[in-house]
Amino acid sequence: MRTLLADETLYRYLLDHSLREHPVQVALREATRSHPHAGMQIAPEQGQFMALLAKLVGAKRAIEVGVFTGYSALSVALALPEGGKLVACDIKDDDVKIGMPFWERAGVRSKIDLRIGPAAATLQSLLDAGEAGRFDMAFIDADKTSYDAYYELALKLLRAGGLVVVDNTLWGGAVARASTSADTTALQALNDKIHRDERVDMVLLPFSDGVTLARKR
């Protein structure tokens, strides 16, 4: 038996019978649609999945590496309880500025601690501030060649039972083929590493562009 891959009709059925978006999420997706890199935004069902994961692990403190226009940050922030906090890391705020008014409209701006700068340095600064083991969930969706560094830093910041969510781990199928692309080879190496990593329980899901879940033991 194999995982069922959706054709367009089945995908539409899935959305019609599963998707529950906040009106502001819909508005932000529409605002991002004309962006030249709109394909970088996660699918709405992935945002819903991440929100559910946040609730399942009882997340109060979360991390995001790679914000783009802020749909994934909005999805997770909506799932966090009152007083919850999402540290959202991006190298620049050009695209993030598109999403910030929508965070305000949804009433979650105060939950999102936006940190602009190299994400590895931001995560290291959290560790230096004594934050190791104090986060519940981390989402990684940024430059692929730095994924391994983000993964290692996220594991240190997570508590036992915390969850790392890694996006694009199937990379359009490229990871299953020989490649000289730096992004592809970085993802292949990370997939191999997480598969063997005894520090976590893991699964690579054929969902969206491949989503790996790694639960810290």
C-alpha positions as CSV (number, residue, x, y, z in Angstrom):
1,M,0.0,0.0,0.0
2,R,1.2,3.5,-0.8
3,T,0.3,7.0,0.2
4,L,-2.5,8.4,-2.0
5,L,-1.3,11.3,-4.0
6,A,-4.1,13.8,-4.8
7,D,-5.1,14.8,-8.2
8,E,-6.8,18.2,-8.6
9,T,-10.3,16.9,-8.0
10,L,-9.3,15.0,-4.9
11,Y,-7.2,18.0,-3.6
12,R,-10.3,20.2,-3.9
13,Y,-12.3,17.6,-2.0
14,L,-9.7,17.6,0.7
15,L,-9.9,21.4,1.1
16,D,-13.7,21.4,1.0
17,H,-13.9,18.8,3.8
18,S,-10.9,19.8,6.0
19,L,-9.8,23.4,5.6
20,R,-10.8,25.8,8.4
21,E,-9.2,29.1,7.8
22,H,-9.5,32.3,9.8
23,P,-10.7,35.1,7.5
24,V,-7.4,36.9,8.0
25,Q,-5.5,33.9,6.8
26,V,-7.5,33.9,3.6
27,A,-6.9,37.6,3.2
28,L,-3.1,37.2,3.7
29,R,-3.0,34.4,1.1
30,E,-4.8,36.6,-1.4
31,A,-2.4,39.5,-0.6
32,T,0.6,37.1,-1.3
33,R,-0.8,35.7,-4.5
34,S,0.7,38.4,-6.7
35,H,4.1,38.2,-5.1
36,P,6.8,37.1,-7.5
37,H,7.8,34.3,-5.1
38,A,4.3,33.4,-4.0
39,G,5.2,29.7,-4.3
40,M,7.3,30.0,-1.2
41,Q,4.2,30.3,0.9
42,I,3.0,27.2,2.6
43,A,-0.3,25.6,1.5
44,P,-3.3,26.5,3.7
45,E,-3.8,22.8,4.7
46,Q,-0.1,22.8,6.0
47,G,-0.9,25.9,8.0
48,Q,-3.8,24.1,9.6
49,F,-1.7,21.0,10.2
50,M,1.0,23.1,12.0
51,A,-1.7,24.8,14.1
52,L,-3.0,21.4,15.1
53,L,0.5,20.2,15.9
54,A,1.1,23.3,18.1
55,K,-2.1,22.4,20.1
56,L,-1.2,18.7,20.3
57,V,2.2,19.4,21.9
58,G,0.6,22.1,24.1
59,A,2.9,24.8,22.6
60,K,3.3,28.0,24.5
61,R,6.7,29.0,23.1
62,A,7.6,28.4,19.5
63,I,10.2,29.3,16.9
64,E,10.0,29.9,13.2
65,V,12.9,30.1,10.9
66,G,11.9,31.7,7.6
67,V,8.8,34.0,7.8
68,F,8.2,35.2,4.2
69,T,4.9,37.1,4.2
70,G,3.9,35.6,7.5
71,Y,1.2,33.0,6.8
72,S,2.8,30.2,8.8
73,A,3.6,32.6,11.7
74,L,-0.1,33.7,11.6
75,S,-1.3,30.1,11.6
76,V,0.9,29.1,14.6
77,A,0.2,32.3,16.5
78,L,-3.5,31.8,16.2
79,A,-3.0,28.3,17.8
80,L,-0.9,29.6,20.7
81,P,-2.7,30.3,24.0
82,E,-3.0,33.7,25.5
83,G,0.5,34.8,26.6
84,G,2.1,32.4,24.1
85,K,5.1,33.6,22.1
86,L,6.5,32.8,18.6
87,V,10.0,33.9,17.9
88,A,9.9,34.5,14.2
89,C,13.3,34.7,12.4
90,D,14.0,36.2,9.0
91,I,17.1,37.7,7.3
92,K,15.1,40.7,6.1
93,D,11.7,42.3,6.7
94,D,10.8,43.3,3.1
95,D,8.3,40.4,2.7
96,V,7.4,40.2,6.4
97,K,6.0,43.8,6.1
98,I,3.2,42.4,3.9
99,G,2.0,40.1,6.6
100,M,2.4,42.3,9.7
101,P,-0.9,44.2,9.2
102,F,-2.7,40.9,9.0
103,W,-1.1,39.8,12.2
104,E,-2.6,43.0,13.7
105,R,-6.0,42.3,12.2
106,A,-6.0,38.8,13.6
107,G,-5.1,40.1,17.1
108,V,-1.9,38.0,17.3
109,R,0.8,40.7,16.7
110,S,1.7,40.7,20.4
111,K,2.4,36.9,20.3
112,I,5.0,37.3,17.5
113,D,8.5,38.3,18.4
114,L,10.0,39.2,15.0
115,R,13.8,38.9,14.9
116,I,15.5,40.3,11.8
117,G,19.0,39.0,11.0
118,P,20.8,35.7,10.4
119,A,18.6,33.1,12.0
120,A,21.5,30.9,13.3
121,A,22.8,34.0,15.2
122,T,19.3,34.7,16.5
123,L,18.9,31.1,17.7
124,Q,22.4,31.1,19.3
125,S,21.5,34.3,21.1
126,L,18.5,32.5,22.6
127,L,20.8,29.8,23.8
128,D,23.3,32.3,25.2
129,A,20.4,33.9,27.1
130,G,19.7,30.6,28.9
131,E,16.7,29.5,26.8
132,A,17.9,26.0,26.1
133,G,15.0,23.5,26.6
134,R,12.4,26.2,27.0
135,F,10.6,26.0,23.7
136,D,7.9,23.5,22.6
137,M,8.0,23.6,18.8
138,A,10.2,24.9,16.0
139,F,9.4,25.3,12.2
140,I,12.2,25.4,9.7
141,D,11.5,26.8,6.3
142,A,14.4,29.0,5.1
143,D,17.7,28.6,3.2
144,K,18.2,24.9,2.6
145,T,22.0,24.9,3.0
146,S,21.6,26.1,6.6
147,Y,18.9,23.6,7.5
148,D,21.4,21.4,9.4
149,A,22.5,24.3,11.6
150,Y,18.9,25.4,12.3
151,Y,18.0,21.8,13.2
152,E,20.8,21.4,15.7
153,L,20.1,24.8,17.3
154,A,16.4,24.1,17.4
155,L,17.0,20.7,19.2
156,K,19.0,22.5,21.9
157,L,16.2,25.1,22.4
158,L,13.4,22.5,22.6
159,R,12.3,20.7,25.7
160,A,12.0,16.9,25.8
161,G,8.9,16.1,23.9
162,G,9.2,19.3,21.8
163,L,8.7,19.1,18.0
164,V,10.8,20.2,15.1
165,V,8.9,20.6,11.8
166,V,11.1,20.8,8.7
167,D,9.6,21.9,5.4
168,N,10.5,21.0,1.8
169,T,12.2,17.8,2.7
170,L,11.1,16.1,-0.5
171,W,12.0,19.2,-2.6
172,G,9.7,18.4,-5.5
173,G,11.2,14.9,-5.7
174,A,14.7,16.1,-6.3
175,V,16.0,14.4,-3.1
176,A,15.4,11.0,-4.6
177,R,17.8,11.7,-7.5
178,A,21.5,12.3,-7.9
179,S,22.1,16.0,-7.8
180,T,24.9,18.6,-7.7
181,S,22.5,21.3,-6.4
182,A,23.7,22.7,-3.1
183,D,20.1,22.9,-1.8
184,T,19.2,19.4,-2.9
185,T,22.4,17.8,-1.5
186,A,21.9,19.7,1.8
187,L,18.3,18.3,2.1
188,Q,19.5,14.8,1.2
189,A,22.1,15.0,3.9
190,L,19.7,16.2,6.5
191,N,17.1,13.6,5.6
192,D,19.7,10.9,6.1
193,K,20.8,12.5,9.4
194,I,17.3,12.8,10.9
195,H,16.5,9.2,9.8
196,R,19.5,8.0,11.8
197,D,19.2,10.5,14.7
198,E,18.6,8.6,17.9
199,R,17.8,11.9,19.7
200,V,14.4,12.1,18.1
201,D,11.4,10.1,17.0
202,M,10.7,11.1,13.4
203,V,8.6,10.7,10.3
204,L,9.0,12.2,6.8
205,L,5.5,12.9,5.5
206,P,4.6,13.0,1.7
207,F,2.6,16.1,2.5
208,S,2.9,19.5,0.7
209,D,6.6,19.5,-0.5
210,G,7.6,17.0,2.2
211,V,7.3,17.7,5.9
212,T,9.5,16.0,8.4
213,L,8.4,15.8,12.1
214,A,11.1,15.1,14.7
215,R,10.1,14.8,18.3
216,K,12.9,15.4,20.8
217,R,13.3,12.4,23.1
